[in-house]
Amino acid sequence: MNVITAYLETMFSAYPQTPRMLEAKAELHAMMEDAYTGYLATGLSENEAVGRVITEFGNLDEVAPQLGISADIAPRTSASTPVSSAMSGPTATPVAGPAKSPVPAPVTHDEAERYAEARRRTEPRLAAAVAMFVVSPAPLLALVTLSTGGTIGLGQDHAVLIGLACLLVVVVAAVLMLVRRDHELARFRRLTAGEFTRVPGVDRWADELAAELAPKRATALQVAIGLWILAASPVLAMSLLAEPAVTSSWIGVAVAGTLIMVATGLVVFISANWAQSVAETLTKTDSNAYAGYAGNERRSIVGVIAAFYWPLVVAIFLAWSFLGSAWGISWIIWPIAGVLFGALASGLSAVERYRAAQ
């Protein structure tokens, strides 16, 4: 650690020892010390840990935006012209350098806490809206198959009309929920767009928040993946255990049950994902932020995929069943779709954990 301290003193020795620079040096020292301790905990030797820390924090130009000292270490242009230029006559004028883009304002701890609280409060609304999109076809599917089989005293045309009305009402309600949520988060748009300067203290707070709730998030993901894999159970049970006549009437209800299980998994996972999303928002800015799901404040990519994956599976199932009169075999779509989605969700989760560890 003495080597790191000496290196830090050398880094700052070329700049005026203003209160802001001294504060930045103390912050950077704390960051380097935390990183050094972390590398030692992973089993690295002292020399290896020192090398890693210097490689990560040894360029002051790179860490200056996080410390808020970009303007302090920027090269200053001389206010007066050189002696040779002054002697050359009154027509000599200094050449202006290229204009520098303004440094975004740093994120404050209070702003970060308010953003986290807003995400915690509105994330269940996002989860409910996504789930409503997934289950919106359920009434239509159930009513159409029940009316076709004569189980309910309702004509097929009336069943389609009522089912479509229910679908549209659910979709409209979900859209309104998302619009209201977006309105509540509008004041934090500069954070979600990455237009801010990172602050080490806020970075540490965000990482600690995510780490504190990581076990709950992992449990929620496990429950969600289990529900997504088991979502094919209602269709399998109806297709394998019931008589063909019963299956043709109640298969829509079974599909609706599948959609409800998928939607439940989405609610469980998305509601528990807010802290991780907040940490990813506050610790990445500009070009490093939101390479994947920027427009949705880093919503879970699993939830985004599920929102169109399962309705697509339903459409394929119905098209095959109705057009090909293949109710006896079309059920095979559901176990295949469930296993594929579970594998996809597990793979994406593994990729997220790998990227977070880098």
N, C-alpha and C positions, 0 to 999 in steps of 0.2 A: 504494500500500500504506500510505502514511502516513495517508491519509484513513481507511482501515479501522482502523488502530491507534488513531487518535484516537476514532473512533466506539466502539470496544471499551472504551476507558478510560471514556468517558461512560456506557456501559451498566452498568459495574460500580461506578461512583463512588458510587451511592446505597446500597451495601451494605457491611457491615463487611469489612475486608480480612483475613479469616481465612485460615489456610493452605489450607483446602478451596476457598475462593473464588478464591484466587490460582492454585491448581492448575487449577481450572475455566477461569479466564480464559486460562491458557496453552494449555489444550487447545482452547478455542474459537478462539484466535488461530491455532493450527496448522491447524484445519479451514478457517478463512476464507482462510488463505494458500494452502492446497492448492487450494481452489475458485477463488481468484483466478488462480493459475497455470494451472489447467485451462481457464478461460474465455479467458485470453490465448492459449493454445495453439490454441483453436478459431478464432481470428481476430478476436475482439472487441477493441475499443479499450480503453484503460485505464479511461476513464470508464464504459463499458458494463459492464466486468468488475466495477468497484467497485459499481455499481448492482445487479448481479445478486447479488453476495455479501451486500450489506446486506439485500436483499430476502429472501434465503434464510436468513440467520443473525441478522438484526437484531432479532428478538423474543426476548428472554431467557426469557420464559415458555414459549415453544415448544421451545427447545433445552435447557431446564433438566433435563427427564427424562433426556436423553442424557448430560448432564454430571453427573448425580447430585446436583444442588443444589436440587431442588424445595423441600425443607424449609427450606433456607437463605434462599431469596428469598420464602417465603410470608409474608404480612402477619401480624405478631404481635399477639395480643390483649393488652390491658393487664391486668396482674395485679391492679391496684387499680382501684376505681371512680372515676369523675370526681369533682371537688370538689363540684359541684352535687349529685350523687347522695349523696355522703357526708353532706352537710349536711341532706338531706331526711329523715333518720332511719334507725334500724336496720332498718326493714323493706325498704329498697331493696336489691334483689338484681340482679346483672348478668345480662343475657340471654345465654345460651349461643348461639354461632353454630352453623351446620350442621356436622355431623361430616364431616371430609374422609376420603375413601377412602385407604387406605394405598398408598404408592408401592411398586411391585414391586421386589424386590431386583435390583441390576444384575447383568448377566452378566459373569463373570470371564473373563480370557484363558485360564486353565487349563481352565475349564468348556467354553469354545468349542472348544478344541483336542481335548478328550476327545470332544465331540459330533461333531466333524468326523472323528475317527478311527473312531468307531463307525459313522458313515454310510459311510465308505470301506470298512470291513470288511464291512458287512451289505448294501450296495447290490447286489453280485452275487447275493446270496440273493434279493433282491426281483426282480431281473431274471430269474433262473431260475424263480421261482414264476409270474410273469406269463407267461413263455414256455411253461411247462408247462400253464397253463390254455388257451393257444391251441392247442397241439398235442394236447391230450387226446382230441379226436375222431378223430385220424389213424388209430389202429389199427382203430377201428370202421369207418371209411369204407373203408379198404383191404381188410379182411377180407370185408365185405359184398359189395363189387363183385367181388372175386376168386372168392368162393364162388358168387355168382349166375352168373358166366360159366363156371363149371366149371374154372377154372384151378387151384384147389387142391381136394384131396379132403376138403372140409369142407361139411357141410350149412349152409344159410342160417341156421337157428335157432342152431346151434352157433357160427357165425361172429358172430352178433349177441351171443350170450352172452359169448363171449370178448372181443369188442370193448368191450362195456359194462363188463366187469370191468377191462380195462386202463384205460378212461376213468376209472372211479371210483378206481382205485389212484393214477393220476397226479394227479387232483384232490386226493385226501386228502394225498398227499405235498406238493403245493404249499401247501395250507392249513397244514400243520404247519410248513413253512418260514416262512410269514408270521407264524404265532403265535410261533415262536421269535425271529424278528427283532423283533417288537413287544415281546417281553419284554426283549430286550437294550437297546432304546431307551426303555424305560419311565422310566428315571431322568432322562431329558432331556425329560419331558413338559411341563414349564413353558416350555421353549424352543419346542417345537413348537406350544404353545398361545399363544405370544406374551405370556406372563405374566412379563415381565422388563423391566428398564430398559436401554435401549441405552447402550453405552459407545463413545465415538469411536474409541478404540484398537482395540477388537474389530471395529468396523465396517470400519476400514481393513484390518485383517488378513483379514477375510472377503472383502472385495472383491479384495484382492491374491491370495488363494487362488483365487477364481473366475477372475480374469484370467490367472493362471499356467496353469490347466488349460483355458482357453477354446479354444485351438486343437485340443486333443485332443477336446473335446466337439463342436466344429464338424465335425471329420473323422468322428467317430462318427455324427453326425446325417446327414451326406452318405451314408455307407455304408448306414445304416439305410434312408434314403429310397430309395436305389437298389435295395436288396433288396425293399422293399415294392412298388415299381413292377414289378420283374422277377418278382415272385411268381406272376404269371399265366402265366409261360413254360411250366411243366410241363403245365398243363391245355391251353394253346394247342397245344403240340407234340403232345400225345396226340390232341387232337381233329382237328387239321389233317393230320397226317402218318400216322397209323395207320389201319388198316382199321376199319370200324364194329364188327366182332366183337371186335377187340382193344381198341378204345376202351371198349366196354361193360364189359369185364373189368378193365381197368387204369386206368380213369378215377379210381377211388378212391385208387389209389396216387399218381396225379398230383396230386390234391387234397391228399393228405397231404404231398407235396413242397412244395406252395404254403404250407401251414401251417408247415412247418419253416422255410422262407425268411422268413416273417413273424416267427416266433419268434426266429430268429437276429438279425434287425434289431432287435427289442426288447431282446435281451440286449446287443447292441453299444451301443445308445444309452443305455439305463437305467444300465448299469454306468459309463458315462462322465459321467453327469449329477449325481453326488453333490456335487461342489464347488459347482456353481451352486445346488443346493438348499440347501446349508448357508449360503451367502451370503444367499439370500433369507430363510431362517429367522432369521438373526442380525441382519439389517438392517431387519426389519419386526416391529412388535409390536402387540398388541391388535387394534384395528379395522382397522389397515392390513395385518395379516398374513393370508394365506391366504384371499383372497376367492374363489379358485377351488378349489384342491385342499388344503384345510386338513386334513381328516381323514387324509390319507396323507402327511404331512410333505412336502407339495409335490412329490409324485411327478409325473413327466412326464405331462401330459395326453394326449400322443400315445400313451403306453403304456396309459393307462386306456381310451382310446377303442378302441385295437386289441384289447384283451382281450375286448371283446364284438362289435366290428365284424366280425372275420373268422369267428368261429363263426356269426354271423347270416348272413353271405354263404354259408357252407357249408350252413346249414339251407335257405336259399332255393334254392340250386343243387340239393340233393338232392330237395326237394319238387317242384320243377319237372321234374326229370329222371325221378323214379320215377312221380309221379302223372300226368304228361303224356306219358311215354315220349318225352322230347325230348332224348335224349343228343346228337343231331346238332346241336342249336342252343343248348342250355343253357350250353355252354362260354362263350358271349359274356358271361356274367356276370363272368367272371374278369378279362379286360382292362379292362372298365368299372370293376369294383371296385378293381383295382390303380391305375388312373389317378386315380380319385376319392380314394383313400386317400393317394396320393403328393401330390396337390394339397392335401389337408387338412393333412397333416403339414408341408408347406412353408409354408402359410399360418399355421399355429399357431406355427411357428418364427419367422416374420417378426414376428408380433404380440408374441412374447416379447422379441425383440431391440428392437422399438420401445418397449415398456414399460420395458425396462431402461435405455434411453437417456434416458427422461424424468426 
